[in-house]
């Protein structure tokens, strides 16, 4: 056991994870939940772990919190080593000076807001004279300084989230771990609270690691997103990088929505290539695993980059074109989703809502080659 003792500078990462590995063993098999994961969180940074169920994101969060003990690798908080299998270092959760916000907020319903926030301070042995001012300061930071006497059942969902955040911040150095805190809410409330949480983070300036499988949450909240795939980080970068400059077929498919067409590389020159597909010859940006002419590849392009053109309409320069038949248009309020049949395939294009064209119209789907991504395919993943 050890207690963090390092004196961090303003440039020291709040969290530093190095080569973290975690395996779960059963009588029949071993499962690797984390496979050599490394990641840093800078002071004031909001990092989101994004991925499907079973990818390892919650295991990573729980390992940092001290709720899981890794099999290998190191974890440092503010430069202090709190977990190291090789160094036989293990700091228990209560000594790591970080807060957690859970899915249900985990507020005590029989305690007032002030008592909920004071709970970790009392557990840590703070003197009674210190607790009141610290609680009031924490509530003021999240805009709830007038609601200390209230009970959780009297608060809105957004206010309860703020209480949970105040409790997480009060006994820590401003490092908060979030375990899918909005997943139990309906879509409209979740969207509103997402905005509130982003505003709070900018105002208070706390550092965060946030776990979610919701892409909209990740894109809206994160300074950086780490997309996880079976125990590893597949890509980490800004939301714009993750969305527009994806490094693998897995990330491109997981983030947002994308049309995908399989084919063979016909030509490659520099960072561009042409792919022969059942929908015709398509040009795009060579992204990953492009080996040679004749190799298998996946061409991916997003619906919002597509334009559906009526009969006789010119295709803009630098665009791919696919001829097909408009099968249906799905009204989405501000937008309309056009579904175009091209042989045995369907291509989806998103546009601003308008009267549109009737089903059965012969159309051309155009999309820029500069926004078209091409990924090479190994034989076992075609």
Secondary structure as UniProt FT lines:
FT   TURN            10..11
FT   STRAND          15..25
FT   STRAND          30..41
FT   TURN            43..44
FT   STRAND          46..50
FT   TURN            53..54
FT   HELIX           57..65
FT   STRAND          72..77
FT   TURN            78..79
FT   STRAND          80..84
FT   TURN            85..88
FT   STRAND          89..90
FT   HELIX           93..95
FT   STRAND          99..101
FT   TURN            103..106
FT   TURN            109..110
FT   HELIX           113..123
FT   TURN            124..125
FT   HELIX           128..141
FT   TURN            142..143
FT   TURN            145..146
FT   TURN            148..149
FT   HELIX           152..154
FT   HELIX           157..170
FT   STRAND          175..179
FT   TURN            181..184
FT   HELIX           187..204
FT   STRAND          207..212
FT   HELIX           215..221
FT   STRAND          224..229
FT   TURN            230..231
FT   STRAND          232..237
FT   HELIX           239..244
FT   HELIX           249..254
FT   STRAND          259..269
FT   TURN            270..271
FT   STRAND          272..277
FT   TURN            278..279
FT   STRAND          280..288
FT   TURN            293..294
FT   STRAND          296..301
FT   HELIX           303..305
FT   STRAND          306..309
FT   TURN            311..312
FT   TURN            317..318
FT   STRAND          319..331
FT   STRAND          335..342
FT   TURN            343..344
FT   STRAND          345..352
FT   TURN            359..360
FT   STRAND          362..368
FT   HELIX           369..371
FT   STRAND          373..376
FT   HELIX           379..381
//
